Amino acid sequence: MSARRVLAVLATAELCAVAPWFSASAVAPALTSLWRLDAVGAAWLTISVQLGFVIGALISAVLTLADRWSARRLIAGCAALAAAATLGVAFAPGPSMGIALRMLTGAALAGVYPPGMKIVAGWYREGRGLAIGILVGALTVGSAFPHLVRWAVPAEHWRTVLLVAAASALGGGLLVLLVPHDGPYAVPGPAFSWSAAPRILANRAVSLANLGYLGHMWELYAMWTWLAAFVAASERARTGADATGGGVPALVTFAVVGSGALGCWLGGKYADRWGRTLITSAAMCVSGTCALAAGAAFARPLTVLVPLLVVWGIAVVADSAQFSAAVSELAPPELVGTALTLQTSLGFLLTCFTIYLLPAFAGHIGWRWSMAPLALGPAGGVWAMLVLRRRPEATALAAGRR
């Protein structure tokens, strides 16, 4: 099987496998009503997934599972577990069980996302940034998919969204098994060692790439999680009608989050040509500006609001794959899978804070300017990547293009 065919199969498999991620967020109004959740409880529908991901990723990183086990089989097994947990959420008797199952979903997805990037790194040496960009673009569309399903079905049929997400994850896990092996450039994993994670964290260049990634993650998942609520609040302020349970916020969210696939492709294409630090910095400048400008477009017609949000959706994730590509180039070759898993665990731990912070902030000042604090992350991320650009280790990035 050629590298291009592997990438096509793997991207499709990952697109399907990550559908459970925002499945509960897509039906949050129904679950909030059914389980009588307040704003904090609604936030936990996503925070629990992020925390579960962090726990699963940290366990994987400490035990170096992504480097010592078959990445393909790890993805297949974890996708099946995410499918089962999502199915359980659809029939959970209350919020305690539902949130516990969402946490299990996140832990399972920690065995889907980073190992997928490791397989791409094992199949691609040249053009790695574009290849990982395509994979993350597929993950982005997969994350947005439940919002499309929610738009297509009546609000009272919310369980259909969860059932479709579960079936999608199971199919994705089976599809990844068509990939014949972890790649011709994959390096055999080392024997287990407690020093693997500290060794990665002590690497100055890897740490700067991780700081850039943290700036990116400060913004990304809070924006994705609360975008539908922001659009609903904007429409309510504009028309006076309650759009919370309607299809417009769901469709806009799918379009905006899904548009990130274009950003991932563009980011990968030009990062391989012009350098990872340059493209990540440019993307964060654009996305941070959009976070600040969203308040000015609030309560304006959708013809004004949606184009701004689409630009934001493209820029906010255009840099994501390039932080992963950078770590795969800077980390010790035999620990690439562990380095990627560690990077994502730190990033997703940070997202728990911003996902919780944003609705609390909106409760104090209103939704109009609630997105503005998200610009702090890109500002810090740009600083980290420009510092990395000046270090000698940066010559390992994008074949010397930094």
N, C-alpha and C positions, 0 to 999 in steps of 0.2 A: 504494500500500500504506500502511495506517495505521500510526502509531507502535506501537500495541499489537500489531499483526500482525508488524511487524518485530521487536519484542522477543521474541515467541513463537518466531519462526523462528530468530532469533539465539541465544536461550537454548538451544533444542534442538540447534542446530549446535555450540555451544560444549560442551554436555554430552557430546556424542558425541566431539568433537575432542580433549578432554583425557583420554580414557580411558587412553592410554598412560602417563600420569604415574606412577601407582602400580601399573602392571601387573607389573613385576618384583618390587616389594615384596610383592605379593599371593602370589607364588609363591617368595618368598625361601627358605623351607626346602628346596624342591626344587633351586633354583639353588645354594644353599650346599652341599648334598650333592653335586650333580653336578660343580661346579667346585672343591670342597674349600676353601671359603672359611672364614676365621675370622670373629670378630665384626666386626672392622674391614672385612674384605672385604664382608661382608653390608651394612654401613652404606653402602659405596660404590655399591651398587645404586641408592640414592636420592640420595646426595651427588653422584654423577656427573650426574644429571638436573638438580639444582639448579645445579651449576657450569656445565653447558651452557646452562641458561636465562640465567644471569648473563652469560656470554660473548655469547650471541645478543642479549640485551636491551641490553647496553652498545654493541655494534656498531650496533644499530638506533637507540639514543638518540643516539650521536655523529653518525651519518649522517642523523638525523631521518627515517628510513624511514617510520614510522607516520604522519607528517604530509605527506610528499611523494609517497607511493605510495597506491594504492587499498587501503584497509584490508581490504575484502572479498577482493580477490585475494591479498593478503598472507596472510590467514588460510587461504584455500583451498590455496595452494601449500605453506605450512608444515605444515598438517594432513596433507597427502599425504606430506611428508617424514617426519613423525613416525610415520605408519603404516608406511612402508618400514623405518625404523630398528627399530621394535618387532617387525616380522616377522623382521628379521635377528637380533634377540636370541633368538628362539625356536629358531634353528638355529646359533647362534654356537658355534664349536668350543671356546672356553675363556673365562676371565674377562677377559682383556685385550681381546679383540674385543667381548665382551658389554658391558663397561663403556664402551668407546669408543662403541658404538652407543647406549647409554643417554645419554651426553653429547650425542650428536647429537640424540637425542629431545628433550632439554631445550632445546637451541638452537632447534629447530624450534618448540617450544611457546612460545618467546618471541615468535614471530610469530602466535600464536593468542590468547593471553590479553589483553595490553595493547591490541592493535588492536580487540578486541571491546568493551572498555570505551570506547574512543574512538568507535566507531560509536554506542553507546548515548548518549554525551554529545552526539553530533551530531543525535540524534533527540529528545532530551528536554532541556528547560530547566526546566520545572516538574516536580516529582516525580522529579528525576534520582537522588536517593538511593535511592528505592524501585526504580527501573528498574535501576540498577547492582546493587542488592541482589539482585534476581531473577536477573540474569546470574551473579553470583558464587555464588548458591545453585545454579544449574544446573551451574556449574563444580565445586561441592562434590560434588554427586551423581555427576557424571562421574568425579571422582577416586575416589569410593568404589566405583564400578561393578565394577572388577576383583575386589574382595573378594567381591562377590555371586556373580560367575561362579566364583571359586575355591571358594566354599561349595557351589555347585550341581554341580560336577564332581568326580570322584575325584582324589585327590592325584597319582596317577601320570599323569593327563591334564593336567598343568600347562601344556603348550604351548597347549592350547585357550584358556586365559585370555589369552595374548599374541595369539593369532590373532584372538580376538573384539575385543580392544582395538584392534588394527590396522585391522580392518574398520570399527569404530565411528569411528575418526579419519578414515578416508577418506570415509565417508558424511557426517560432519559438515562436512568441507571442501567437499563438493559442495553441501550444503544451504545454506551461507552465501551462495552465489552467487545465491540467490533474493532476497536483499535488494537493492532496486533501486539504492541509492546510499548514501553515508556519512552522509546526514542533512541536513535543511534548515538546521540550526544549525552545521554543520561549516564551519570557516573555512579558506580555501585555505592550504596550507602555505607557509612562506617558502622562499626560495632557501637552498641549503645554506650553513651557517656553523659554523665551529668553536666559536663563542662561545655556541651555543644551550644546551648542557648547563651550562657555568659560569653562565650567566645564570639558569637555573632554580635551581641550587644556591645562588646568592647571595640568593635571595628568602627572607627570614626566616620569613614565614608558611608558605611551602611547606616549608621545612626543619623547622619544628615539626610539621607534618602528617606529614612523612616520619619524624621521630623517633617519633611515636606509632605509625606503621606498623611501624617496626623493633621496638618493644616487643611488638607483636602477633605479628610473624613469629618472634621469638625463641621463642615458645611453640608456634605453630600446627603447623608441619611436623614438628617433633620429636615432638609428641603424635600426630599422624596416622601418622607413619612407624612408631613403636614401640608403638602401642596394641595390636596383635595379640600382640606379644611380652609386653607387660605383662599382658594377659588370660591368655595361656597360662601365664605364671609364677604368676599368682594361682591359677589352677585347679590347677596342679601342687602348690602349697603347701597348697591346701585338700584335695585328694583323693589326692595322691601319684602320680597318673597323668600321663604326658607328653601334653600337649594341643597340642604345637607343630605337628604336622602335621594336626591335626583341623579340623573345620569350625566349631566353636564360636567360636574367636578370630576367624576370618574373618567370620562372620555378625555378631558383636558389633561388629567394626570397621566393617563396612558400615553397620550401624544407627546407630552413634555418629557417624561421619563424615557419613553421609547426613542425619542430623538437623540438621546445620549449615544445610541449605537453609531450614529453618524460621527459624533464627536470622538468616539473611541477609534474609529477608522482613520479619521483625519489626524488625530493625535499620534497614532502609530506610524502612519505614512510619513509625516513630516518630522517626527522625532528621530526616526532612522536617518533622515537626510540632514537635519539641521541641529540635532542634539537634544537629549532628553531634558537637560536642565533648562534650556531655552523654551521648549514647548510647554513644559509643565508650568513654568513661571508665567508665560503668556496666557495659558488657559485659566490659571488662578486669578490673574488680573481681570480677565473678562467676567469670570463667575462672581468674584467679589463685588465688582461694579454692579452686576445684575441684582445681587442681594440688597445692595443699597438703593437701587432704583425701583425695586418691586413696590415699595410703598407709594411711590409717585403714580404708579399705574393702577393701584388699588381702587376699586369702585368705578373704574373706567370701563367702557364697553369691551367685550371680549376681543374685538378686533384690535384693540390697543394692548390689552393685558397679555393675550396668548402669544403674540410674536415675541414679546420680551421674555416670557417664560420659556419659550422654545429655544431662544438663544442661550438662556441660562441652562436649560436642560442639556444642550450640546456641550457647553463649556464646562459644566460642573463635573463631568465624568471623562472629559477628553484626556485628562492627565492621569487618570487612575491606573491604567495599564502600564504607563511609563514608570511609575514608582516601582511597580512589581518587576518590570524589565530591568530597571536600574539595580535593584537588589539581586536579581539573578546574575547580573554581570559583576557585581562588587563582592558578593559573598563567596566563601570557599565553595568550589564546585561540588564537593561531596555533601554539602549541607544546604543546597539551594532550596529543597523542599521545606526543610525546617525553617530557614530564613524567611521564606514567603509566608509560612504559617504564623511565625512569630510577628511579622509585620502586620498581617491582617488582624491578629488577636489584639494587638495594641490599638489599632485603628478602630476596631469595633467596640472596644471598651470605652473609648472616648465618645463614640456616637451615643452611648447610653445617656451621657450627661446632656448632650445637646438636644436629643429627642425629648428628654424630660424638661429641659430649660425652655424650649421654644413656646409650648402652650402656656407655661407659667408666666412667661414674659408677655404673651398675648393677653393673658387674663388681667394684667396690670395696665397695659397701655393700649390694648386693642390689636387686632390682626394687621392693621395697615403697615406698621413699622416693625412687625414681629420678626421679619427675616433679616433685618439690618445687622444684628449681632453676628450672624453667620459669616460676615465679611472679615471678621477677625482671624479666622482660620486661614484663608488664602493669603492674607498679609504675612502671617508667620511662615507659611509654606514657601512663599516666594523668597523670603530671606534665607531659609535653609538651603534651597536649591541654588541660589546665587553663591552662597558660601561654598557649597560642594563643587560648583563649576570652577572655582579657583584652586582646588586641591589637585595634586598630581594623580591621585587615584581616579579622577574623572576621565582620564584618557581611556579607561576600560569601557566607558559608556558609548554605545552606538558606534562601535568601531573607531573610536578616537574623536568623535564629533562632540563629545561631552553632552 
